[in-house]
Amino acid sequence: MATLRKVYFEALVSGFTPEEIAETTHADVRTIRCEIDRALDERRLDSPERYAHLQVARLTKALRLADAQIEKGDLAAVKPLAMLVAALDRYHGLHARSQPPADAPFAPPALPPPPLALTHAVPPPAESEASVTPEAAEAT
């Protein structure tokens, strides 16, 4: 029965409903639900560190797929890519560092400094020099 329990649980994880599993395996829906509950009770929870590593691996795989879609010109993949990057940032602790503390007062972003004044600019040519044409310059 443990093997069937594993099959039922894996089918549920793959996206099948208990009703679909029961129909495919010719079993009673109540039996399927009971076995899935037992499978969940038997599973041990991973440590937070192991869970984070697993999630990062999953997100990285999805990130590669979204990136490949963008390379093919599928612009609809940009939004999922951005969401995946944000999720990865959270798992790597980057999200918390970029956010101000909740009790911090709002401060608008600082404006960039004004451009520096030119200190060694060449003065504009005098009117008499500006009116000299290249032909006239060669004649002199």
N, C-alpha and C positions, 0 to 999 in steps of 0.2 A: 504494500500500500504506500510505502514511502516513495517509491519510484513514481507512482501515479500522482502522488501529492506534488512532487517536483515538476512533473509534466504540467499539471493543472496550474501551478504557480507561475511557471515560465510562460505558459500561454496567456495568463492574465497580465503579466508584465509586458508581454508583446502587444497588448492592446485588445485581446479578445474578451468579450463579456462572459460571465459564468454561464449564461444561457447558450452562447455560441460554443463554449467548451463542452457543455453537456450534450448538445446536439451532435457535435463531431465525435465525441467519445462514447455516445450512447449510454450516458450515465444520468442519474437524477441531479437536477439543479441543486437541491439541498445538499446532496453528497459533495458536489463540487465546491459549494460555499463552505461547507464544514472542513474539507481538506485544505482549502486555501487559508482558512482561519488557523488551522493547525500549523501550516507551513509558516505563516507569519509569526505565530507564537514561538516556533523553534528557531527562528532567525535571531542571531545575536546582532546587536547594534555595533557598528564600527566606532572606533574612537573618533573624536572630532577631526583629528589630524588626518587619519586614513580617509575619512569621508571627504575632507577638503581635497586631498590628492585625487580621489576618484572623480570628484566634480570637475576639477581642473583638467583632468585627462579627457573627460567627456566634452567639456566646453572647447578644448583645443581641437578636438576632432571636428566639432561643428564649425569652428572658426575656419578650419582648412577648407571645408566644403563651401562655406559662404564665400570665402576668398576665391575659390575656383570658379564659382558662379559669376562673380564680378569680373574675373579675367575673361570669361566668355561673353561679357557684355550685358549680363543680366543685372540691370540697375535695381531691380526689386530686392536683391540680396544685400543692398547697402544697409537698410534698416536692421535686419537680423544681425549683420556683422557688427554694427554699432552696439546693439544690445549685448552681444556676446563679449565684446571688449569690455563693456561696463561690468558685466558679471565677473569676468576674469579679474578686473581691477579690484572688485570687492574681495575675492578670494585671496588675492595677493596683498591685501591691506592698503592698496593705493587709494581707494575710495575715501577711507576715513582720514587720510592725510590731506586730501584735497578739499575736504569740507571744513568750514569754520566750526568751532564749538557751538552747540545749540544756544548757549547763553551769551555768546558774543554779540555786541551791538552791530547793526548793519553799517557797513562802510562802503561807499561806492568805490569802484576801482580808480586808482590814481591815474591822472592824465599824463601823457608822455611829456617830457620837457620840450620847450620850444626849440626850434632849430637854432644853431649857433650863427652869429653874424659873421660875414666874411671880413677878415681883417687885412688880407693882402690882395685885394681885388685890383686888377689892372684898370686904370682910369680909361674912360671912353676916348677914342681918338678925337683930336681937335677937328673943327670943321674944315680947315684948310687941308689937312691930311686926308679926311674922308672924301673930299671931292676929287682927289687925284685918282685917275684911272690907271690901270696897269700899263697901258700903252704909253701914257705920259710919263710914268715912272721909268720906263725903259729908255726913253728919249733923253732923260737927264743924266 
